[in-house]
């Protein structure tokens, strides 16, 4: 294999890179669920732009939380309300606020275009709003929500016991 391929493979194999790639994959899933749901709500059922953003975001939040928690950060125990669930939903509410505002503003700005064009403009603006918050959410989830703090681990899991880990 070429050295470039080996270097890329080595970089992807790093734990931090794997986590970021997984987080990115979950984000792609969430974006697709959001876009499809909002397009259906707005385009087919003529739900107002703000409400279509709310519905789409709520639908996408469930797989996003579950996939991020279990697959990206490897948490398998019961969710901790104050440390995981509440902060996730606060971030969701902030993202929802941005996406809803972006959708409403885009719908108002695109009032004189066809319904199909307006649908794509509104959905695109909603996705853009979530994209702006994407890195911030990664840092918060990685450093706060699903971070493994040494003091919270059993001694046998953090190396304090002298047993090989």
DRENFIDREN-530493 format. One record per residue (C-alpha): residue number from 0; residue in three letters; chain; x, y, z. Coordinates in steps of 0.5 Angstrom, whole numbers, plus 500, padded with zeros to 3 digits. Layout:
! DRENFIDREN-530493
R   n res chain  c1  c2  c3
R NUM ALA     A   X   Y   Z
...
This chain:
! DRENFIDREN-530493
R   n res chain  c1  c2  c3
R   0 UNK     A 500 500 500
R   1 UNK     A 502 507 499
R   2 UNK     A 505 511 505
R   3 UNK     A 499 516 504
R   4 UNK     A 494 510 505
R   5 UNK     A 498 508 511
R   6 UNK     A 498 515 514
R   7 UNK     A 490 516 513
R   8 UNK     A 489 509 516
R   9 UNK     A 493 510 522
R  10 UNK     A 490 517 523
R  11 UNK     A 483 514 522
R  12 UNK     A 485 509 527
R  13 UNK     A 486 514 533
R  14 UNK     A 481 514 538
R  15 UNK     A 479 521 537
R  16 UNK     A 479 521 530
R  17 UNK     A 474 515 530
R  18 UNK     A 470 519 535
R  19 UNK     A 470 525 531
R  20 UNK     A 468 520 524
R  21 UNK     A 462 517 528
R  22 UNK     A 460 524 531
R  23 UNK     A 460 526 523
R  24 UNK     A 456 520 521
R  25 UNK     A 451 521 526
R  26 UNK     A 450 528 524
R  27 UNK     A 449 526 517
R  28 UNK     A 444 521 519
R  29 UNK     A 440 527 523
R  30 UNK     A 441 532 518
R  31 UNK     A 438 527 513
R  32 UNK     A 432 525 518
R  33 UNK     A 431 533 519
R  34 UNK     A 431 535 512
R  35 UNK     A 426 529 509
R  36 UNK     A 422 530 515
R  37 UNK     A 422 538 514
R  38 UNK     A 421 537 507
R  39 UNK     A 415 532 508
R  40 UNK     A 412 537 513
R  41 UNK     A 413 544 509
R  42 UNK     A 413 541 502
R  43 UNK     A 407 536 502
R  44 UNK     A 403 538 508
R  45 UNK     A 404 545 507
R  46 UNK     A 406 546 515
R  47 UNK     A 408 553 516
R  48 UNK     A 416 554 516
R  49 UNK     A 417 554 524
R  50 UNK     A 413 548 526
R  51 UNK     A 416 544 520
R  52 UNK     A 423 546 523
R  53 UNK     A 420 544 530
R  54 UNK     A 417 537 528
R  55 UNK     A 423 535 524
R  56 UNK     A 428 537 529
R  57 UNK     A 424 533 534
R  58 UNK     A 424 527 530
R  59 UNK     A 431 527 529
R  60 UNK     A 433 529 536
R  61 UNK     A 431 521 538
R  62 UNK     A 436 518 533
R  63 UNK     A 441 523 534
R  64 UNK     A 441 522 542
R  65 UNK     A 441 515 542
R  66 UNK     A 447 514 536
R  67 UNK     A 451 519 540
R  68 UNK     A 451 516 547
R  69 UNK     A 451 509 545
R  70 UNK     A 455 509 538
R  71 UNK     A 460 515 539
R  72 UNK     A 461 515 546
R  73 UNK     A 460 508 548
R  74 UNK     A 455 509 554
R  75 UNK     A 451 503 555
R  76 UNK     A 449 505 562
R  77 UNK     A 442 508 564
R  78 UNK     A 442 515 562
R  79 UNK     A 444 520 567
R  80 UNK     A 438 526 567
R  81 UNK     A 443 532 570
R  82 UNK     A 449 530 566
R  83 UNK     A 447 527 560
R  84 UNK     A 439 528 558
R  85 UNK     A 438 535 560
R  86 UNK     A 444 538 557
R  87 UNK     A 443 534 551
R  88 UNK     A 436 537 551
R  89 UNK     A 438 544 552
R  90 UNK     A 443 544 546
R  91 UNK     A 437 541 542
R  92 UNK     A 433 547 544
R  93 UNK     A 438 552 542
R  94 UNK     A 439 549 536
R  95 UNK     A 431 548 535
R  96 UNK     A 431 556 536
R  97 UNK     A 436 557 531
R  98 UNK     A 433 553 526
R  99 UNK     A 426 555 527
R 100 UNK     A 428 562 526
R 101 UNK     A 432 561 520
R 102 UNK     A 426 557 517
R 103 UNK     A 422 563 519
R 104 UNK     A 426 568 516
R 105 UNK     A 428 564 510
R 106 UNK     A 420 563 508
R 107 UNK     A 419 570 509
R 108 UNK     A 425 572 504
R 109 UNK     A 422 567 499
R 110 UNK     A 415 569 499
R 111 UNK     A 415 571 492
R 112 UNK     A 418 564 489
R 113 UNK     A 415 557 487
R 114 UNK     A 413 553 493
R 115 UNK     A 418 548 491
R 116 UNK     A 424 553 491
R 117 UNK     A 421 556 498
R 118 UNK     A 421 549 501
R 119 UNK     A 428 548 499
R 120 UNK     A 430 555 501
R 121 UNK     A 427 554 508
R 122 UNK     A 430 547 509
R 123 UNK     A 437 549 507
R 124 UNK     A 437 555 512
R 125 UNK     A 435 550 517
R 126 UNK     A 440 545 516
R 127 UNK     A 445 551 515
R 128 UNK     A 443 553 522
R 129 UNK     A 444 547 525
R 130 UNK     A 451 546 522
R 131 UNK     A 453 553 525
R 132 UNK     A 452 549 532
R 133 UNK     A 455 543 530
R 134 UNK     A 462 544 532
R 135 UNK     A 460 547 539
R 136 UNK     A 456 541 540
R 137 UNK     A 461 536 539
R 138 UNK     A 466 540 544
R 139 UNK     A 460 540 549
R 140 UNK     A 458 532 548
R 141 UNK     A 466 530 548
R 142 UNK     A 468 534 554
R 143 UNK     A 462 535 558
R 144 UNK     A 456 530 557
R 145 UNK     A 460 524 555
R 146 UNK     A 467 525 558
R 147 UNK     A 469 520 562
R 148 UNK     A 472 523 569
R 149 UNK     A 477 519 572
R 150 UNK     A 474 520 579
R 151 UNK     A 468 517 577
R 152 UNK     A 471 511 574
R 153 UNK     A 472 505 578
R 154 UNK     A 479 504 580
R 155 UNK     A 480 498 576
R 156 UNK     A 478 502 570
R 157 UNK     A 482 508 571
R 158 UNK     A 489 505 572
R 159 UNK     A 489 506 580
R 160 UNK     A 488 499 582
R 161 UNK     A 495 497 579
R 162 UNK     A 491 492 575
R 163 UNK     A 493 492 568
R 164 UNK     A 487 496 564
